[in-house]
Amino acid sequence: MTDLTDLAVLPATTERWQLLYQDEDLVVVNKPTRLLTVPGRHPANRDCLVSRVQNEFPGAQVVHRLDYDTSGIVLLPLHKQALSELSKQFQARTIGKQYQALVAGEISAEGDIDLPIAADEARRPLYKICAEHGKASLTHYQRLSFMQDNQVSRVLLEPLTGRSHQLRLHLASLGHPILGDEFYAPLEIQQQADRLCLHACFIRFIHPRSGQWLEFSQPPPF
């Protein structure tokens, strides 16, 4: 039996999700921050993006997720065949995804972060960089701008693997943690924003029925 005292309650935002695209096979939505993509283990965490979307699109299913604190684009297939086809694309890593983040300090203009990630068993639900037990993890980043007055960089991120907390951990490992990150940023960096400044801003995939490439973008709210 699960001990519910070990499971955090994550209050769901009242902010509504936004429909970006719909057809008979899939919907593309914009998830607000502070909302789980799927139901959590704690009974108080049943409210989530997919349950809300299913109120309007009963067939909506999950093929990928965003963290509770991360906002942005989520692709939801509407039937089993679409789920199967899109799952294959995620597994083959042919789906293009990009994020924007605000990070502390002046990050270099461009680069790759190639550091293996493993669960931090002593500090769950956190993860850690671990050469011995970690799974290969690769992130490409590009600095879009640097704000001299508050020493903050806006960064475009392309995760080439899909590890949990990959973007948060990779940026923190460079010494440029994401503003508002309660897991990996020092307290003063956490307090520079009232939310995690990480947003899934772009997705590109092959439509499961037509075979045509589709792409969607959504600017960050920060």
C-alpha positions as CSV (number, residue, x, y, z in Angstrom):
1,M,0.0,0.0,0.0
2,T,1.4,3.4,-0.9
3,D,2.2,5.8,1.9
4,L,0.4,9.0,0.9
5,T,2.6,11.1,3.2
6,D,5.4,10.5,0.7
7,L,3.5,12.0,-2.2
8,A,3.4,15.7,-2.7
9,V,0.1,17.5,-3.3
10,L,0.5,19.7,-6.4
11,P,-2.3,22.3,-6.5
12,A,-3.7,22.6,-10.1
13,T,-3.9,26.0,-11.6
14,T,-7.2,27.5,-12.5
15,E,-5.7,28.9,-15.7
16,R,-7.4,27.2,-18.7
17,W,-5.5,25.2,-21.4
18,Q,-5.5,26.6,-24.9
19,L,-6.5,24.7,-28.0
20,L,-4.0,25.4,-30.8
21,Y,-5.1,22.8,-33.4
22,Q,-7.6,20.0,-33.8
23,D,-8.6,17.4,-36.4
24,E,-10.1,13.9,-36.3
25,D,-6.8,12.4,-35.2
26,L,-5.2,14.7,-32.7
27,V,-5.2,17.9,-30.8
28,V,-2.4,20.3,-30.0
29,V,-2.8,22.3,-26.8
30,N,-0.9,24.9,-24.8
31,K,-0.5,23.7,-21.1
32,P,-0.4,26.3,-18.4
33,T,2.3,26.1,-15.7
34,R,1.4,24.4,-12.4
35,L,-0.7,21.6,-14.0
36,L,0.2,18.0,-14.3
37,T,0.0,16.4,-17.7
38,V,-1.4,13.2,-16.3
39,P,-3.0,12.3,-12.9
40,G,-0.5,12.1,-10.0
41,R,-0.2,9.3,-7.5
42,H,-1.8,11.3,-4.7
43,P,-5.7,11.3,-4.9
44,A,-5.5,15.1,-4.6
45,N,-3.6,15.3,-7.9
46,R,-6.3,13.9,-10.1
47,D,-6.9,17.2,-11.8
48,C,-4.6,17.4,-14.8
49,L,-4.3,18.5,-18.4
50,V,-5.5,15.3,-20.0
51,S,-8.6,15.0,-17.8
52,R,-9.5,18.6,-18.6
53,V,-9.0,18.1,-22.4
54,Q,-11.0,14.8,-22.2
55,N,-14.0,16.9,-21.1
56,E,-14.1,18.3,-24.6
57,F,-12.2,15.5,-26.5
58,P,-13.1,12.2,-24.8
59,G,-10.6,10.2,-26.9
60,A,-7.6,12.3,-25.9
61,Q,-4.6,10.2,-24.9
62,V,-1.1,11.0,-23.7
63,V,2.0,10.4,-25.9
64,H,4.4,12.7,-24.1
65,R,4.4,14.9,-21.0
66,L,5.6,18.2,-19.6
67,D,6.5,18.7,-16.0
68,Y,4.0,20.2,-13.6
69,D,5.9,23.5,-13.6
70,T,6.6,23.7,-17.4
71,S,4.2,25.4,-19.7
72,G,3.8,24.9,-23.4
73,I,2.8,22.7,-26.3
74,V,1.5,19.2,-25.8
75,L,0.4,16.9,-28.6
76,L,-2.6,14.6,-27.7
77,P,-3.7,11.8,-30.1
78,L,-7.4,11.1,-30.2
79,H,-7.5,7.3,-30.9
80,K,-5.3,4.2,-30.7
81,Q,-3.9,4.3,-34.2
82,A,-2.8,7.9,-33.9
83,L,-1.3,7.1,-30.5
84,S,0.7,4.2,-32.0
85,E,2.0,6.2,-34.9
86,L,3.0,9.2,-32.8
87,S,4.6,7.0,-30.2
88,K,6.8,5.5,-32.9
89,Q,8.0,9.0,-33.8
90,F,8.8,9.9,-30.2
91,Q,10.7,6.6,-29.8
92,A,12.6,7.2,-33.0
93,R,13.4,10.8,-31.9
94,T,12.1,12.2,-35.2
95,I,9.8,14.6,-33.5
96,G,11.4,18.1,-33.2
97,K,10.9,19.9,-29.9
98,Q,12.2,23.3,-28.7
99,Y,11.9,25.1,-25.4
100,Q,12.7,28.6,-24.2
101,A,14.0,29.4,-20.8
102,L,15.3,32.3,-18.7
103,V,18.6,31.4,-17.0
104,A,20.9,33.1,-14.5
105,G,24.0,34.7,-15.9
106,E,25.4,35.2,-19.4
107,I,25.5,31.8,-21.0
108,S,27.8,31.2,-24.0
109,A,26.3,31.8,-27.4
110,E,25.7,28.2,-28.4
111,G,26.7,24.7,-27.4
112,D,25.8,21.1,-26.5
113,I,25.4,19.7,-23.0
114,D,26.3,16.0,-23.1
115,L,26.0,14.8,-19.5
116,P,24.4,11.5,-18.3
117,I,21.4,11.7,-15.9
118,A,20.3,9.3,-13.2
119,A,17.6,9.3,-10.5
120,D,18.9,10.7,-7.2
121,E,17.8,7.9,-5.0
122,A,18.6,9.8,-1.8
123,R,16.7,12.9,-2.9
124,R,13.7,11.7,-4.9
125,P,12.1,13.1,-7.0
126,L,15.3,14.8,-8.0
127,Y,17.8,13.6,-10.6
128,K,21.6,14.0,-10.9
129,I,24.5,14.0,-13.3
130,C,26.0,10.6,-12.9
131,A,28.7,9.1,-15.2
132,E,28.5,5.7,-13.6
133,H,24.7,5.0,-13.6
134,G,23.3,7.8,-15.7
135,K,21.6,7.5,-19.1
136,A,23.0,9.4,-22.1
137,S,21.5,12.9,-22.3
138,L,22.1,15.5,-24.9
139,T,20.8,19.1,-25.1
140,H,21.6,21.7,-27.7
141,Y,21.3,25.4,-26.6
142,Q,21.4,28.8,-28.3
143,R,21.4,32.1,-26.5
144,L,18.7,34.4,-27.9
145,S,19.5,37.5,-25.8
146,F,21.2,38.7,-22.6
147,M,19.7,41.2,-20.3
148,Q,22.5,43.1,-18.7
149,D,20.4,44.9,-16.1
150,N,19.4,41.7,-14.3
151,Q,22.1,39.3,-15.7
152,V,19.6,36.9,-17.3
153,S,19.9,35.1,-20.6
154,R,17.0,33.9,-22.8
155,V,17.9,30.5,-24.2
156,L,16.5,28.3,-27.0
157,L,16.8,24.7,-26.0
158,E,16.6,21.5,-28.1
159,P,16.6,18.3,-26.1
160,L,17.9,15.5,-28.3
161,T,17.0,13.0,-25.6
162,G,14.0,13.0,-23.3
163,R,15.2,12.4,-19.8
164,S,13.3,13.6,-16.8
165,H,14.4,17.1,-15.6
166,Q,17.0,17.1,-18.4
167,L,16.8,20.8,-19.3
168,R,16.7,21.9,-15.7
169,L,19.6,19.7,-14.7
170,H,21.8,20.4,-17.8
171,L,21.5,24.2,-17.4
172,A,22.1,24.0,-13.7
173,S,25.2,21.9,-14.4
174,L,26.6,24.7,-16.5
175,G,26.1,27.2,-13.7
176,H,23.1,28.8,-15.4
177,P,20.0,27.4,-13.5
178,I,16.5,28.3,-14.8
179,L,14.8,31.2,-13.0
180,G,12.1,29.9,-10.6
181,D,13.5,26.3,-10.5
182,E,12.7,25.0,-7.0
183,F,14.7,21.8,-7.6
184,Y,18.1,22.8,-8.9
185,A,18.5,26.6,-8.5
186,P,19.9,28.4,-5.5
187,L,17.3,30.2,-3.4
188,E,18.1,33.7,-4.9
189,I,17.6,32.3,-8.4
190,Q,14.4,30.6,-7.5
191,Q,13.1,33.9,-6.2
192,Q,13.8,35.8,-9.3
193,A,10.6,34.5,-10.9
194,D,7.1,33.5,-9.7
195,R,7.2,30.4,-11.8
196,L,9.6,28.1,-13.5
197,C,10.7,30.0,-16.6
198,L,10.7,27.0,-19.0
199,H,8.2,26.8,-21.9
200,A,7.8,24.2,-24.7
201,C,7.6,26.7,-27.6
202,F,7.8,24.5,-30.7
203,I,6.9,21.0,-32.0
204,R,7.3,19.4,-35.4
205,F,6.0,15.9,-36.3
206,I,4.5,13.8,-39.2
207,H,0.7,13.7,-39.2
208,P,-0.3,10.1,-38.5
209,R,-2.9,10.0,-41.2
210,S,-1.7,12.4,-44.0
211,G,2.0,11.7,-43.6
212,Q,2.6,15.5,-43.9
213,W,4.9,17.4,-41.6
214,L,3.1,19.7,-39.2
215,E,4.7,22.3,-36.9
216,F,3.3,24.5,-34.2
217,S,4.8,27.3,-32.1
218,Q,3.7,29.2,-29.0
219,P,5.6,32.1,-27.5
220,P,6.5,31.9,-23.8
221,P,4.5,33.9,-21.3
222,F,7.6,35.3,-19.7
